[in-house]
Amino acid sequence: MSTTNQNILSELNNIFNNVFDEGDISINPLTTAQDIDGWDSLNHIRLIVTIEKFYKIEFTSLEIGQLKNIGDMVALIVNKL
Amino acid sequence: MDLIKVGQKFYWQFIFTPDDIEVFGRMSGDRNPIHTDNKFAQCKGFDGAIIYGALYTSQVSRLIGEELPDKDYILTSVNINFQNPGYVNQVLTFNAEVIFASEATKSIEIKFYIRNSDLVICRGRCTALWKL
């Protein structure tokens, strides 16, 4: 994993802990919604919106719908920066 | 209908009547005399009985349910800070502006103020989801 991707993964980890109001979430490229308690549809929206604001980027609903894991999310963010 | 755009603004005036206070006290079960007894409230340093803070959020419900241009939004969060007391029969103004819109999630964020003339009674932010 490149330094950029590693940095984004670290930033996402902080975002996840803030959105899910936890302090012990540790994500990796293979993490999926099934791995995190409380990752429901509303928290998914909060997560995406928080990421859009943090990186000042915009996703499309198609892009979001195609994400399979955190690795895909990191790649999508890198592609938009 | 498209998602509401950032920068769209909303404004109206309203008052809370003694009847509103009575109904809300009955509904909520909050019968604290600070909301119903002028003398009690004055002993606490207010000009009279103060409006329930939670009653102001009713205007956020109006914003999402009635003032947005279509009926397809549901309220998903409210964060509100109370800064000054409000009193019955005051003419209050509600101002709101869309500050974020996410096409990907069909959600919006709105900041709002409730004022009595130039005095801010409360301010906050809410989010809503566009459900077609």
Backbone of each chain as ProteinMPNN parsed JSONL, in Angstrom:
{"seq_chain_A": "MSTTNQNILSELNNIFNNVFDEGDISINPLTTAQDIDGWDSLNHIRLIVTIEKFYKIEFTSLEIGQLKNIGDMVALIVNKL", "coords_chain_A": {"N_chain_A": [[0.844, -1.197, 0.0], [0.605, 2.211, -0.878], [2.201, 5.267, 0.415], [0.41, 7.398, 0.336], [-2.072, 6.085, 0.193], [-1.933, 4.776, 2.639], [-1.931, 6.939, 4.388], [-4.478, 7.984, 3.889], [-6.027, 5.861, 4.718], [-5.481, 5.939, 7.435], [-6.576, 8.449, 8.079], [-9.225, 7.918, 7.446], [-9.741, 6.045, 9.378], [-9.844, 7.615, 11.692], [-12.096, 9.136, 11.037], [-14.067, 7.148, 10.95], [-14.11, 6.395, 13.66], [-15.072, 8.73, 14.794], [-17.604, 9.07, 13.535], [-18.939, 6.74, 14.261], [-18.824, 7.019, 16.892], [-16.961, 5.791, 18.518], [-13.895, 4.598, 19.966], [-12.198, 2.671, 19.348], [-12.157, 1.516, 16.868], [-10.629, -0.176, 14.242], [-9.686, -0.051, 11.071], [-9.048, -1.781, 7.966], [-7.857, -2.432, 4.61], [-9.541, -4.535, 3.84], [-11.777, -4.406, 5.369], [-15.3, -4.496, 5.866], [-18.797, -3.496, 5.838], [-20.02, -5.376, 7.403], [-18.226, -5.871, 9.359], [-18.239, -3.925, 11.276], [-19.898, -2.81, 14.062], [-23.044, -1.243, 14.089], [-22.923, -0.081, 11.612], [-25.126, 0.949, 9.847], [-27.76, 1.972, 7.536], [-28.229, 4.739, 7.917], [-25.961, 5.565, 9.353], [-24.142, 4.977, 7.399], [-24.702, 6.934, 5.528], [-23.986, 9.188, 7.03], [-21.287, 8.694, 7.271], [-20.347, 8.767, 4.576], [-20.99, 11.423, 3.905], [-19.404, 12.789, 5.763], [-16.873, 12.06, 4.878], [-16.902, 13.205, 2.314], [-16.984, 15.904, 3.025], [-14.601, 16.179, 4.497], [-12.532, 15.626, 2.647], [-13.243, 17.347, 0.719], [-14.563, 16.515, -1.627], [-16.745, 15.003, -4.088], [-18.939, 12.299, -4.262], [-20.627, 9.969, -6.438], [-23.846, 8.381, -6.489], [-23.657, 5.963, -7.796], [-20.921, 5.351, -7.668], [-20.637, 5.003, -4.922], [-22.308, 2.837, -4.513], [-20.875, 0.807, -5.682], [-18.785, 0.183, -4.056], [-16.9, -2.219, -2.317], [-15.349, -2.72, -0.135], [-13.194, -1.239, 2.393], [-10.773, -0.8, 1.142], [-11.539, -0.312, -1.51], [-12.828, 2.074, -1.093], [-10.74, 3.76, -0.267], [-9.228, 3.772, -2.636], [-11.028, 5.043, -4.339], [-11.186, 7.56, -3.175], [-8.521, 8.444, -3.473], [-8.443, 8.612, -6.225], [-9.982, 10.85, -6.644], [-8.688, 12.962, -5.535]], "CA_chain_A": [[0.0, 0.0, 0.0], [1.437, 3.417, -0.966], [2.116, 6.18, 1.556], [-0.846, 8.15, 0.211], [-3.172, 5.215, 0.602], [-1.803, 4.519, 4.072], [-2.384, 8.157, 5.074], [-5.936, 8.071, 3.773], [-6.581, 4.824, 5.596], [-5.36, 6.457, 8.8], [-7.581, 9.51, 8.221], [-10.537, 7.257, 7.47], [-9.897, 5.392, 10.686], [-10.32, 8.662, 12.609], [-13.47, 9.475, 10.646], [-14.925, 6.047, 11.411], [-14.269, 6.456, 15.113], [-15.938, 9.87, 15.107], [-18.973, 8.841, 13.064], [-19.555, 5.656, 15.034], [-18.699, 7.391, 18.306], [-16.154, 4.771, 19.179], [-12.488, 4.966, 19.961], [-11.361, 1.483, 19.169], [-12.324, 0.909, 15.547], [-9.401, -0.246, 13.455], [-10.075, -0.547, 9.753], [-7.988, -2.132, 7.019], [-8.443, -2.441, 3.25], [-10.537, -5.598, 3.656], [-12.923, -4.176, 6.257], [-16.594, -4.251, 5.227], [-19.846, -3.049, 6.761], [-20.333, -6.472, 8.331], [-17.198, -5.952, 10.406], [-18.342, -2.808, 12.219], [-21.214, -2.685, 14.697], [-23.705, 0.053, 13.914], [-22.797, 0.442, 10.245], [-26.433, 0.809, 9.201], [-27.915, 2.856, 6.379], [-28.068, 6.14, 8.303], [-24.544, 5.812, 9.642], [-23.45, 4.945, 6.114], [-24.86, 8.279, 4.954], [-23.142, 10.107, 7.812], [-19.901, 8.377, 6.925], [-20.047, 9.276, 3.233], [-21.032, 12.89, 3.963], [-18.22, 13.241, 6.503], [-15.714, 11.888, 3.985], [-16.995, 14.233, 1.272], [-16.608, 17.204, 3.606], [-13.201, 16.156, 4.928], [-11.635, 15.697, 1.498], [-13.808, 18.315, -0.237], [-14.817, 15.789, -2.865], [-18.135, 14.546, -4.224], [-19.156, 10.976, -4.83], [-21.932, 9.731, -7.039], [-24.491, 7.217, -5.871], [-23.131, 4.766, -8.479], [-19.602, 5.053, -7.093], [-20.832, 4.493, -3.562], [-22.941, 1.524, -4.613], [-19.927, -0.205, -6.18], [-17.73, -0.075, -3.075], [-17.026, -3.533, -1.667], [-14.638, -2.703, 1.153], [-12.475, 0.005, 2.664], [-9.754, -0.639, 0.096], [-12.196, 0.348, -2.647], [-13.112, 3.464, -0.706], [-9.462, 4.48, -0.319], [-8.878, 3.952, -4.048], [-11.937, 6.037, -4.902], [-10.764, 8.87, -2.658], [-7.255, 8.796, -4.138], [-8.777, 8.961, -7.599], [-10.659, 12.146, -6.699], [-7.856, 14.035, -4.945]], "C_chain_A": [[0.885, 1.255, 0.0], [1.263, 4.297, 0.27], [0.807, 6.957, 1.522], [-2.025, 7.313, 0.685], [-3.144, 4.942, 2.108], [-2.279, 5.732, 4.876], [-3.906, 8.274, 5.043], [-6.597, 7.035, 4.669], [-6.551, 5.292, 7.058], [-6.399, 7.559, 9.052], [-8.989, 8.92, 8.279], [-10.792, 6.588, 8.816], [-10.406, 6.397, 11.727], [-11.769, 9.023, 12.314], [-14.44, 8.394, 11.136], [-15.169, 6.132, 12.913], [-15.144, 7.62, 15.534], [-17.385, 9.595, 14.728], [-19.676, 7.777, 13.921], [-19.393, 5.856, 16.538], [-17.985, 6.313, 19.11], [-14.707, 5.241, 19.185], [-11.585, 3.811, 19.623], [-11.59, 0.78, 17.839], [-10.985, 0.939, 14.825], [-9.74, -0.87, 12.108], [-8.841, -0.924, 8.946], [-8.641, -2.256, 5.642], [-9.534, -3.496, 3.047], [-11.771, -5.426, 4.542], [-14.181, -3.894, 5.444], [-17.608, -3.831, 6.297], [-20.182, -4.122, 7.792], [-19.372, -6.516, 9.523], [-17.362, -4.89, 11.491], [-19.767, -2.7, 12.749], [-21.779, -1.29, 14.435], [-23.571, 0.644, 12.531], [-24.108, 0.163, 9.505], [-26.573, 1.875, 8.116], [-27.726, 4.332, 6.751], [-26.622, 6.468, 8.646], [-23.71, 5.761, 8.363], [-23.526, 6.321, 5.453], [-23.968, 9.276, 5.696], [-21.657, 9.926, 7.457], [-19.524, 8.995, 5.576], [-20.007, 10.806, 3.238], [-19.798, 13.432, 4.683], [-16.966, 13.132, 5.637], [-15.725, 12.947, 2.882], [-16.546, 15.59, 1.802], [-15.111, 17.25, 3.923], [-12.258, 16.348, 3.747], [-12.092, 16.715, 0.449], [-13.96, 17.68, -1.629], [-16.296, 15.406, -2.902], [-18.145, 13.16, -4.84], [-20.46, 10.987, -5.613], [-22.545, 8.502, -6.353], [-23.997, 5.921, -6.505], [-21.788, 4.36, -7.877], [-19.75, 4.423, -5.708], [-21.394, 3.071, -3.598], [-21.985, 0.422, -5.043], [-18.827, -0.55, -5.183], [-17.963, -1.417, -2.39], [-16.365, -3.569, -0.301], [-13.899, -1.372, 1.302], [-11.389, 0.261, 1.618], [-10.318, 0.063, -1.122], [-12.449, 1.828, -2.328], [-11.84, 4.315, -0.769], [-9.092, 4.771, -1.772], [-9.748, 5.026, -4.698], [-11.534, 7.446, -4.453], [-9.485, 9.33, -3.359], [-7.525, 9.278, -5.561], [-9.384, 10.356, -7.726], [-9.803, 13.292, -6.159], [-6.907, 14.627, -5.992]], "O_chain_A": [[1.817, 1.348, 0.798], [0.336, 4.12, 1.059], [0.169, 7.153, 2.557], [-2.859, 7.766, 1.469], [-4.185, 4.884, 2.763], [-2.94, 5.587, 5.904], [-4.536, 8.619, 6.043], [-7.614, 7.313, 5.304], [-7.495, 5.059, 7.813], [-7.024, 7.596, 10.112], [-9.832, 9.365, 9.058], [-11.915, 6.573, 9.319], [-11.28, 6.081, 12.535], [-12.573, 9.195, 13.23], [-15.504, 8.702, 11.671], [-16.296, 5.963, 13.379], [-15.879, 7.523, 16.517], [-18.294, 9.86, 15.515], [-20.853, 7.91, 14.257], [-19.763, 5.002, 17.344], [-18.37, 5.984, 20.232], [-14.35, 6.183, 18.477], [-10.361, 3.944, 19.608], [-11.266, -0.397, 17.685], [-10.298, 1.96, 14.805], [-10.041, -2.06, 12.017], [-7.737, -0.448, 9.211], [-9.866, -2.19, 5.535], [-10.369, -3.347, 2.156], [-12.706, -6.223, 4.465], [-14.144, -3.154, 4.461], [-17.31, -3.815, 7.492], [-20.579, -3.813, 8.915], [-19.669, -7.117, 10.555], [-16.691, -4.954, 12.521], [-20.716, -2.52, 11.986], [-21.072, -0.289, 14.548], [-24.047, 1.752, 12.283], [-24.189, -0.729, 8.66], [-25.619, 2.592, 7.815], [-27.132, 5.091, 5.985], [-26.116, 7.526, 8.272], [-22.684, 6.432, 8.264], [-22.544, 6.809, 4.893], [-23.287, 10.097, 5.082], [-20.897, 10.889, 7.362], [-18.499, 9.666, 5.459], [-19.109, 11.413, 2.654], [-19.216, 14.427, 4.254], [-16.105, 14.011, 5.665], [-14.685, 13.519, 2.553], [-15.829, 16.33, 1.128], [-14.441, 18.246, 3.647], [-11.306, 17.126, 3.82], [-11.428, 16.921, -0.567], [-13.543, 18.238, -2.644], [-17.0, 15.472, -1.894], [-17.445, 12.89, -5.816], [-21.284, 11.89, -5.471], [-21.847, 7.704, -5.728], [-23.924, 4.892, -5.833], [-21.545, 3.183, -7.61], [-19.079, 3.447, -5.374], [-20.997, 2.215, -2.808], [-22.242, -0.758, -4.804], [-18.029, -1.457, -5.419], [-19.069, -1.718, -1.942], [-16.758, -4.339, 0.576], [-13.981, -0.499, 0.438], [-11.123, 1.408, 1.257], [-9.665, 0.929, -1.706], [-12.302, 2.702, -3.182], [-11.86, 5.445, -1.259], [-8.689, 5.887, -2.101], [-9.266, 5.82, -5.506], [-11.541, 8.392, -5.241], [-9.388, 10.48, -3.788], [-6.909, 10.233, -6.033], [-9.311, 10.973, -8.789], [-10.16, 14.461, -6.312], [-6.136, 15.535, -5.683]]}, "seq_chain_B": "MDLIKVGQKFYWQFIFTPDDIEVFGRMSGDRNPIHTDNKFAQCKGFDGAIIYGALYTSQVSRLIGEELPDKDYILTSVNINFQNPGYVNQVLTFNAEVIFASEATKSIEIKFYIRNSDLVICRGRCTALWKL", "coords_chain_B": {"N_chain_B": [[-37.876, 16.252, -9.598], [-35.083, 17.948, -8.327], [-32.321, 17.441, -6.021], [-32.191, 19.643, -3.253], [-30.424, 22.728, -3.475], [-27.231, 23.922, -2.33], [-27.114, 26.891, -0.448], [-29.73, 27.666, -0.703], [-32.4, 29.381, 0.846], [-34.547, 29.872, 3.718], [-37.327, 31.326, 5.413], [-39.417, 32.488, 8.028], [-41.967, 33.857, 10.191], [-43.092, 33.415, 13.563], [-45.066, 32.65, 16.509], [-45.096, 31.503, 19.916], [-47.795, 30.493, 21.794], [-49.636, 30.788, 24.945], [-51.29, 28.545, 24.929], [-49.801, 26.746, 23.382], [-47.703, 26.242, 25.112], [-49.055, 24.977, 27.185], [-50.041, 22.691, 25.885], [-47.638, 21.457, 25.098], [-46.447, 21.004, 27.576], [-48.205, 19.128, 28.624], [-47.969, 17.065, 26.734], [-45.227, 16.381, 26.855], [-44.753, 15.917, 29.504], [-43.219, 17.515, 31.023], [-43.47, 19.578, 33.531], [-42.229, 21.663, 34.737], [-42.183, 24.621, 36.632], [-40.786, 26.768, 35.65], [-41.464, 27.141, 33.078], [-44.058, 27.871, 33.117], [-44.826, 29.537, 35.194], [-44.671, 32.79, 35.913], [-43.66, 34.246, 38.128], [-42.059, 32.392, 39.449], [-40.14, 31.941, 37.462], [-39.05, 34.474, 37.277], [-37.761, 34.652, 39.719], [-35.613, 33.141, 39.129], [-34.145, 34.734, 37.568], [-35.099, 35.375, 35.059], [-37.187, 37.157, 32.65], [-39.75, 36.307, 32.712], [-41.921, 33.424, 32.493], [-40.282, 30.922, 30.657], [-39.92, 29.772, 27.272], [-40.148, 26.321, 26.435], [-37.165, 24.652, 25.612], [-37.139, 22.462, 23.87], [-39.375, 22.921, 22.408], [-38.739, 24.69, 20.409], [-37.588, 23.104, 18.505], [-39.698, 22.193, 17.096], [-40.018, 23.896, 14.997], [-38.017, 23.175, 13.322], [-38.992, 20.786, 12.463], [-41.159, 21.753, 11.013], [-39.715, 23.068, 9.011], [-38.473, 20.928, 7.585], [-40.656, 19.315, 6.992], [-42.603, 20.935, 5.796], [-41.672, 23.366, 4.61], [-39.601, 22.929, 2.802], [-39.146, 22.403, -0.747], [-40.404, 20.054, -1.67], [-42.176, 17.096, -0.582], [-40.591, 15.021, 0.218], [-38.561, 14.682, 2.05], [-36.981, 13.459, 5.005], [-36.376, 14.076, 8.432], [-33.193, 13.616, 9.831], [-31.317, 14.276, 11.767], [-30.84, 16.563, 14.503], [-29.153, 19.281, 15.82], [-28.916, 21.495, 18.359], [-28.375, 24.643, 19.879], [-29.075, 26.491, 22.724], [-29.327, 29.858, 23.376], [-30.399, 32.223, 24.39], [-33.211, 33.149, 26.435], [-36.625, 32.668, 25.416], [-39.955, 34.019, 25.173], [-43.522, 33.672, 25.736], [-45.766, 34.662, 23.144], [-44.004, 36.369, 21.87], [-42.816, 37.708, 18.795], [-41.121, 35.67, 16.776], [-38.381, 34.877, 14.595], [-37.547, 32.573, 12.059], [-34.733, 31.504, 10.456], [-33.096, 29.859, 7.849], [-30.542, 28.035, 6.09], [-29.393, 26.083, 3.415], [-26.481, 24.266, 3.725], [-24.963, 22.182, 2.902], [-25.017, 19.653, 0.479], [-25.404, 16.396, -0.535], [-25.102, 14.555, -3.294], [-24.581, 11.874, -3.65], [-25.569, 10.557, -1.41], [-28.052, 11.568, -1.214], [-28.672, 13.504, 0.701], [-29.037, 16.341, 2.878], [-27.693, 19.209, 4.601], [-28.592, 21.638, 6.921], [-28.281, 24.864, 8.257], [-29.592, 26.775, 10.977], [-31.291, 29.566, 12.512], [-33.036, 30.902, 15.286], [-34.551, 33.857, 16.063], [-35.264, 36.657, 18.204], [-36.097, 39.605, 17.183], [-33.004, 41.093, 16.919], [-31.8, 39.408, 18.629], [-30.336, 36.326, 19.22], [-32.056, 33.442, 19.84], [-31.806, 30.683, 19.641], [-29.626, 28.443, 17.896], [-28.658, 26.183, 15.304], [-28.051, 23.029, 13.643], [-29.339, 20.838, 11.161], [-29.973, 17.645, 9.645], [-31.217, 16.07, 6.714], [-32.847, 13.544, 4.831], [-33.382, 12.629, 1.51], [-36.093, 10.98, 0.437], [-37.303, 9.176, -2.007]], "CA_chain_B": [[-37.405, 17.228, -8.601], [-33.67, 17.77, -7.972], [-31.919, 17.691, -4.645], [-32.086, 21.064, -2.92], [-29.077, 23.23, -3.699], [-26.548, 24.712, -1.295], [-27.4, 28.327, -0.537], [-31.172, 27.921, -0.66], [-32.732, 29.94, 2.16], [-35.936, 29.785, 4.173], [-37.573, 32.334, 6.446], [-40.79, 32.773, 8.411], [-42.164, 34.346, 11.552], [-44.033, 32.599, 14.325], [-45.106, 32.895, 17.952], [-45.612, 30.439, 20.77], [-48.87, 31.023, 22.635], [-49.834, 30.036, 26.192], [-51.853, 27.223, 24.595], [-48.693, 25.881, 22.941], [-46.97, 25.843, 26.322], [-49.897, 24.02, 27.899], [-50.067, 21.422, 25.131], [-46.323, 20.807, 25.148], [-46.249, 20.51, 28.942], [-48.997, 17.895, 28.771], [-47.389, 16.045, 25.852], [-43.876, 15.959, 27.248], [-44.688, 15.583, 30.918], [-42.338, 18.487, 31.68], [-44.324, 20.595, 34.158], [-41.386, 22.566, 35.517], [-42.835, 25.935, 36.643], [-40.018, 27.801, 34.942], [-42.109, 27.315, 31.776], [-45.49, 28.197, 33.265], [-45.072, 30.428, 36.333], [-43.823, 33.973, 35.72], [-42.944, 34.627, 39.349], [-41.006, 31.39, 39.67], [-39.075, 32.181, 36.482], [-38.387, 35.735, 37.635], [-36.841, 34.34, 40.827], [-34.422, 32.524, 38.531], [-33.436, 35.746, 36.79], [-35.686, 35.601, 33.744], [-38.237, 38.187, 32.623], [-41.019, 35.611, 32.897], [-41.834, 32.001, 32.147], [-39.529, 30.775, 29.397], [-40.356, 28.724, 26.336], [-39.41, 25.047, 26.45], [-36.173, 24.568, 24.546], [-37.509, 21.441, 22.88], [-40.466, 23.426, 21.559], [-38.15, 25.34, 19.224], [-37.29, 22.116, 17.463], [-40.898, 22.023, 16.267], [-39.858, 24.689, 13.78], [-37.169, 22.374, 12.431], [-39.937, 19.839, 11.855], [-41.875, 22.514, 9.973], [-38.777, 23.296, 7.909], [-38.28, 19.72, 6.768], [-41.925, 18.734, 6.56], [-43.508, 21.839, 5.091], [-41.09, 24.513, 3.918], [-38.795, 22.481, 1.663], [-39.997, 22.457, -1.936], [-41.216, 18.868, -1.882], [-42.531, 16.391, 0.661], [-39.85, 13.768, 0.182], [-37.432, 14.688, 2.981], [-37.211, 13.092, 6.408], [-35.374, 14.615, 9.346], [-32.333, 12.544, 10.34], [-30.631, 14.718, 12.988], [-30.944, 17.976, 14.906], [-28.213, 19.721, 16.857], [-29.401, 22.848, 18.632], [-27.797, 25.312, 21.056], [-29.962, 27.534, 23.234], [-28.438, 30.948, 23.788], [-31.14, 33.212, 25.169], [-34.587, 32.688, 26.66], [-37.732, 33.249, 24.665], [-41.172, 34.128, 25.989], [-44.763, 33.515, 24.969], [-46.321, 35.764, 22.349], [-42.994, 37.135, 21.143], [-42.695, 37.376, 17.375], [-39.795, 35.089, 16.533], [-38.105, 34.592, 13.178], [-36.771, 31.363, 11.763], [-33.922, 31.617, 9.243], [-32.333, 28.629, 7.584], [-29.833, 27.995, 4.807], [-28.781, 24.792, 3.086], [-25.03, 24.47, 3.698], [-24.289, 21.037, 2.289], [-25.913, 18.715, -0.207], [-24.648, 15.254, -1.04], [-25.837, 13.816, -4.331], [-24.356, 10.433, -3.494], [-26.396, 9.997, -0.333], [-29.35, 12.263, -1.251], [-28.891, 14.11, 2.007], [-28.71, 17.76, 2.964], [-27.468, 19.763, 5.938], [-29.134, 23.001, 6.974], [-28.071, 25.592, 9.515], [-30.757, 27.608, 11.243], [-31.314, 30.463, 13.668], [-34.306, 31.484, 15.715], [-34.215, 35.15, 16.671], [-36.25, 37.648, 18.602], [-35.433, 40.793, 16.643], [-31.607, 40.758, 16.637], [-31.285, 38.514, 19.677], [-30.411, 34.916, 18.837], [-32.62, 32.574, 20.879], [-31.1, 29.415, 19.48], [-29.082, 28.17, 16.572], [-28.301, 24.781, 15.2], [-27.956, 22.406, 12.328], [-30.091, 19.596, 11.034], [-29.766, 16.932, 8.399], [-32.43, 15.417, 6.198], [-32.616, 12.56, 3.775], [-34.37, 12.699, 0.438], [-36.624, 9.627, 0.253], [-38.29, 9.121, -3.094]], "C_chain_B": [[-35.946, 16.93, -8.262], [-33.473, 17.967, -6.487], [-31.797, 19.198, -4.435], [-30.632, 21.511, -3.009], [-28.536, 23.98, -2.481], [-26.848, 26.197, -1.523], [-28.876, 28.651, -0.499], [-31.569, 28.333, 0.756], [-34.227, 29.865, 2.443], [-36.128, 30.756, 5.339], [-39.061, 32.378, 6.755], [-40.824, 33.33, 9.831], [-43.2, 33.479, 12.247], [-44.059, 33.079, 15.762], [-45.489, 31.599, 18.658], [-46.613, 31.06, 21.735], [-48.915, 30.27, 23.97], [-50.431, 28.653, 25.94], [-50.76, 26.246, 24.164], [-47.921, 25.356, 24.148], [-47.753, 24.763, 27.077], [-49.879, 22.649, 27.21], [-48.724, 20.703, 25.243], [-46.035, 20.249, 26.543], [-46.984, 19.204, 29.166], [-48.379, 16.75, 27.969], [-46.093, 15.478, 26.411], [-43.814, 15.445, 28.681], [-43.753, 16.502, 31.686], [-43.208, 19.624, 32.214], [-43.504, 21.55, 35.013], [-41.975, 23.987, 35.465], [-42.037, 27.038, 35.963], [-40.635, 28.097, 33.573], [-43.546, 27.819, 31.895], [-45.772, 29.268, 34.321], [-44.113, 31.618, 36.242], [-43.008, 34.314, 36.97], [-41.79, 33.675, 39.642], [-39.825, 31.673, 38.734], [-38.313, 33.467, 36.811], [-37.41, 35.541, 38.796], [-35.544, 33.722, 40.315], [-33.676, 33.501, 37.622], [-33.971, 35.998, 35.401], [-36.768, 36.677, 33.821], [-39.618, 37.594, 32.877], [-40.828, 34.158, 32.549], [-41.214, 31.84, 30.76], [-40.064, 29.606, 28.571], [-39.517, 27.458, 26.543], [-38.394, 25.034, 25.304], [-36.589, 23.596, 23.452], [-38.624, 21.925, 21.955], [-39.917, 24.104, 20.302], [-37.874, 24.334, 18.114], [-38.521, 21.803, 16.61], [-40.773, 22.8, 14.958], [-38.912, 23.999, 12.791], [-38.039, 21.328, 11.724], [-40.73, 20.529, 10.74], [-40.984, 22.735, 8.753], [-38.712, 22.087, 6.983], [-39.607, 19.227, 6.19], [-42.762, 19.618, 5.659], [-42.836, 22.89, 4.224], [-40.173, 24.115, 2.76], [-39.715, 22.306, 0.456], [-40.735, 21.165, -2.291], [-41.362, 18.113, -0.568], [-41.729, 15.106, 0.846], [-38.648, 13.725, 1.127], [-37.877, 14.195, 4.358], [-36.047, 13.617, 7.243], [-34.524, 13.473, 9.896], [-31.488, 12.975, 11.549], [-30.895, 16.191, 13.241], [-29.91, 18.226, 15.994], [-28.53, 21.179, 17.128], [-28.762, 23.38, 19.917], [-28.703, 26.464, 21.462], [-29.117, 28.641, 23.837], [-29.118, 32.011, 24.632], [-32.566, 32.71, 25.371], [-35.577, 33.382, 25.729], [-38.994, 33.162, 25.506], [-42.415, 34.018, 25.109], [-45.149, 34.825, 24.304], [-45.273, 36.713, 21.757], [-43.035, 36.738, 19.665], [-41.262, 36.934, 17.124], [-39.619, 34.853, 15.035], [-37.246, 33.342, 13.065], [-36.053, 31.6, 10.441], [-33.129, 30.339, 9.056], [-31.671, 28.727, 6.219], [-29.232, 26.607, 4.607], [-27.271, 25.001, 2.948], [-24.279, 23.287, 3.096], [-25.342, 20.151, 1.64], [-25.061, 17.611, -0.821], [-25.504, 14.486, -2.039], [-25.74, 12.313, -4.106], [-25.295, 9.813, -2.474], [-27.79, 10.602, -0.306], [-29.669, 12.879, 0.121], [-28.454, 15.566, 1.985], [-28.449, 18.128, 4.424], [-27.88, 21.229, 5.905], [-28.746, 23.63, 8.302], [-29.25, 26.536, 9.72], [-30.546, 28.469, 12.48], [-32.762, 30.75, 14.006], [-33.958, 32.746, 16.481], [-35.475, 35.852, 17.162], [-35.621, 38.99, 18.267], [-33.979, 40.408, 16.346], [-31.011, 39.768, 17.632], [-31.457, 37.05, 19.25], [-30.924, 34.106, 20.033], [-31.929, 31.212, 20.834], [-30.602, 29.286, 18.054], [-28.712, 26.702, 16.5], [-28.176, 24.319, 13.762], [-28.824, 21.15, 12.32], [-29.724, 18.938, 9.716], [-31.059, 16.242, 7.993], [-32.059, 14.552, 5.008], [-33.751, 12.633, 2.77], [-34.843, 11.278, 0.119], [-37.683, 9.648, -0.822], [-39.119, 7.858, -3.014]], "O_chain_B": [[-35.604, 15.79, -7.945], [-34.3, 18.554, -5.789], [-31.357, 19.93, -5.322], [-29.72, 20.76, -2.66], [-29.286, 24.585, -1.715], [-26.832, 26.682, -2.655], [-29.244, 29.806, -0.284], [-31.14, 27.725, 1.736], [-35.052, 29.803, 1.531], [-35.22, 30.978, 6.141], [-39.884, 32.313, 5.842], [-39.837, 33.275, 10.564], [-44.07, 32.888, 11.608], [-43.179, 33.827, 16.188], [-46.122, 30.718, 18.075], [-46.307, 32.041, 22.411], [-48.289, 29.218, 24.103], [-50.116, 27.699, 26.651], [-50.784, 25.071, 24.531], [-47.538, 24.188, 24.2], [-47.187, 23.774, 27.542], [-49.727, 21.608, 27.85], [-48.676, 19.492, 25.456], [-45.458, 19.171, 26.685], [-46.471, 18.288, 29.809], [-48.276, 15.622, 28.45], [-45.886, 14.265, 26.439], [-42.946, 14.646, 29.032], [-43.519, 16.291, 32.876], [-43.627, 20.509, 31.469], [-44.042, 22.181, 35.924], [-42.238, 24.504, 34.379], [-42.56, 28.127, 35.726], [-40.38, 29.143, 32.977], [-44.176, 28.155, 30.892], [-46.858, 29.846, 34.332], [-42.909, 31.481, 36.462], [-41.821, 34.629, 36.883], [-40.697, 34.092, 40.028], [-38.668, 31.65, 39.152], [-37.095, 33.54, 36.647], [-36.362, 36.185, 38.849], [-34.511, 33.773, 40.983], [-32.69, 33.133, 36.983], [-33.372, 36.751, 34.634], [-37.21, 37.057, 34.905], [-40.552, 38.319, 33.222], [-39.704, 33.705, 32.334], [-41.582, 32.539, 29.815], [-40.576, 28.616, 29.093], [-38.315, 27.535, 26.796], [-38.727, 25.366, 24.167], [-36.417, 23.867, 22.263], [-38.796, 21.403, 20.853], [-40.562, 24.091, 19.254], [-37.921, 24.671, 16.931], [-38.402, 21.219, 15.533], [-41.346, 22.414, 13.939], [-38.997, 24.213, 11.581], [-37.844, 21.031, 10.545], [-40.942, 19.961, 9.669], [-41.43, 22.607, 7.613], [-38.872, 22.203, 5.768], [-39.67, 18.779, 5.046], [-43.544, 19.121, 4.848], [-43.386, 23.269, 3.19], [-39.992, 24.897, 1.827], [-40.917, 22.089, 0.611], [-41.62, 21.191, -3.146], [-40.738, 18.463, 0.435], [-42.16, 14.202, 1.563], [-37.808, 12.832, 1.018], [-38.987, 14.474, 4.81], [-34.893, 13.602, 6.814], [-35.061, 12.474, 10.375], [-30.993, 12.118, 12.282], [-31.141, 16.964, 12.315], [-29.81, 17.473, 16.962], [-28.427, 22.014, 16.229], [-28.627, 22.659, 20.906], [-29.054, 27.309, 20.639], [-28.285, 28.39, 24.709], [-28.487, 32.628, 25.49], [-33.071, 31.931, 24.562], [-35.381, 34.526, 25.319], [-39.095, 32.349, 26.425], [-42.362, 34.243, 23.899], [-44.902, 35.917, 24.813], [-45.627, 37.753, 21.201], [-43.261, 35.575, 19.332], [-40.319, 37.717, 17.244], [-40.592, 34.656, 14.306], [-36.347, 33.1, 13.87], [-36.691, 31.866, 9.422], [-32.558, 29.806, 10.007], [-32.162, 29.404, 5.316], [-28.638, 26.036, 5.521], [-26.831, 25.823, 2.144], [-23.085, 23.389, 2.812], [-26.42, 19.935, 2.193], [-24.104, 17.885, -1.546], [-26.495, 13.853, -1.676], [-26.696, 11.575, -4.343], [-25.762, 8.687, -2.648], [-28.623, 10.214, 0.513], [-30.79, 12.779, 0.619], [-27.612, 15.967, 1.182], [-28.914, 17.459, 5.348], [-27.55, 21.961, 4.971], [-28.868, 22.999, 9.352], [-29.834, 27.035, 8.758], [-29.746, 28.154, 13.361], [-33.613, 30.832, 13.12], [-33.171, 32.716, 17.428], [-36.572, 35.676, 16.631], [-34.727, 39.461, 18.971], [-33.749, 39.47, 15.583], [-29.863, 39.345, 17.493], [-32.564, 36.597, 18.961], [-30.306, 34.088, 21.097], [-31.525, 30.668, 21.862], [-31.098, 29.939, 17.136], [-28.481, 26.058, 17.524], [-28.193, 25.107, 12.816], [-29.011, 20.495, 13.345], [-29.23, 19.587, 8.794], [-31.881, 15.881, 8.835], [-31.09, 14.807, 4.293], [-34.926, 12.69, 3.136], [-34.078, 10.47, -0.408], [-38.814, 10.076, -0.593], [-39.998, 7.643, -3.848]]}, "name": "protein", "num_of_chains": 2, "seq": "MSTTNQNILSELNNIFNNVFDEGDISINPLTTAQDIDGWDSLNHIRLIVTIEKFYKIEFTSLEIGQLKNIGDMVALIVNKLMDLIKVGQKFYWQFIFTPDDIEVFGRMSGDRNPIHTDNKFAQCKGFDGAIIYGALYTSQVSRLIGEELPDKDYILTSVNINFQNPGYVNQVLTFNAEVIFASEATKSIEIKFYIRNSDLVICRGRCTALWKL"}
